Amino acid sequence: MSDDRLPTKLWVDAHLQQLTMTGVPYYIHNTGNFGSGIVLIKINGLDAGCKVLQQQRNLDGEMGWMTLFKGEVVAESEADSYIQRAVSRDPDLWVIEIEDREMNNPFEGKIF
């Protein structure tokens, strides 16, 4: 069985290039597996707190995003603690922090 999915690093690099071109600040906290790492995004609303989303496939194989913390905005320290635990369980996880006061997810895919 062949897997025609784009390697995670290339997919992440393409999205980060878009962020650079639009002036959205980001920081890569953890570089995951080149080919198949899952992406976790921390959207930092600065004074408003943070949202955390994790890449996930639905039952049809479509890639999208699962909101963590029931979609609620949490304190940055709470988001960071969760991220540390997630990386300790899965070191192949990509972790990207984005600063956006409007807390928009700039990565493609539906929210599940």
C-alpha positions in Angstrom: 0.0 0.0 0.0 1.5 3.3 -1.0 1.1 6.5 1.0 0.8 9.6 -1.2 0.6 12.1 1.7 3.0 15.0 1.8 5.7 14.6 4.5 4.8 16.6 7.6 8.0 18.8 7.4 7.2 19.9 3.9 3.5 20.6 4.8 4.6 22.6 7.9 7.3 24.5 5.9 4.7 25.6 3.3 2.4 26.9 6.0 5.2 28.6 7.9 6.2 30.4 4.7 2.7 31.7 4.4 2.9 33.0 8.0 6.2 34.7 7.3 4.8 36.4 4.2 1.8 37.7 6.1 3.9 38.8 9.1 2.3 36.4 11.6 4.9 35.6 14.3 5.5 31.9 15.1 7.9 29.7 17.0 8.6 26.0 16.6 8.8 24.5 20.1 9.4 20.9 18.9 10.4 19.6 15.5 8.7 16.2 15.1 9.1 13.4 12.7 10.0 14.5 9.2 7.6 12.2 7.4 4.7 11.5 9.7 4.7 13.6 12.8 1.4 15.0 14.1 1.1 18.8 14.5 0.0 20.6 17.6 -0.7 24.3 17.4 -0.7 26.8 20.3 -2.5 29.9 19.2 -1.3 32.6 21.6 -3.8 35.5 21.9 -1.2 37.3 24.1 -3.3 39.0 26.8 -6.4 36.9 26.0 -4.8 33.4 26.7 -4.2 30.5 24.4 -6.1 28.0 22.3 -4.5 24.6 21.6 -5.4 22.5 18.6 -4.0 19.1 17.5 -4.0 17.6 14.0 -6.2 14.6 13.6 -7.9 12.5 10.9 -11.6 11.9 10.9 -13.2 8.5 10.1 -13.0 9.3 6.3 -9.2 10.0 6.6 -9.6 13.7 6.1 -7.1 15.8 8.1 -8.4 18.4 10.4 -8.0 19.8 13.9 -9.3 18.8 17.3 -9.6 21.5 19.8 -8.1 20.7 23.2 -9.5 22.0 26.5 -13.0 21.8 25.0 -12.2 24.7 22.7 -11.8 27.1 25.6 -9.1 29.7 25.9 -6.7 28.8 28.7 -3.8 30.5 30.5 -0.5 30.1 28.7 1.0 28.2 31.6 -1.8 25.6 31.4 -1.2 25.3 27.6 2.5 24.9 28.1 2.1 22.2 30.7 -0.2 20.2 28.4 2.3 20.6 25.5 5.2 19.4 27.7 3.3 16.3 28.7 2.3 15.7 25.1 5.9 15.9 23.8 7.1 13.7 26.6 4.6 11.0 25.4 5.2 11.6 21.7 8.6 13.2 20.8 7.7 13.0 17.1 5.0 15.7 17.7 5.5 19.0 15.9 4.6 21.9 18.2 4.2 25.4 16.7 3.2 28.5 18.6 1.5 31.3 16.7 0.8 34.8 18.0 -2.6 36.1 16.9 -4.8 38.3 19.0 -7.8 37.1 17.0 -6.8 33.5 17.7 -7.3 32.3 14.1 -5.9 29.0 12.9 -3.9 29.7 9.8 -3.4 26.0 8.9 -5.7 24.3 6.5 -8.3 21.8 7.7 -11.7 21.8 9.5 -12.2 21.9 13.2 -13.7 18.5 14.3 
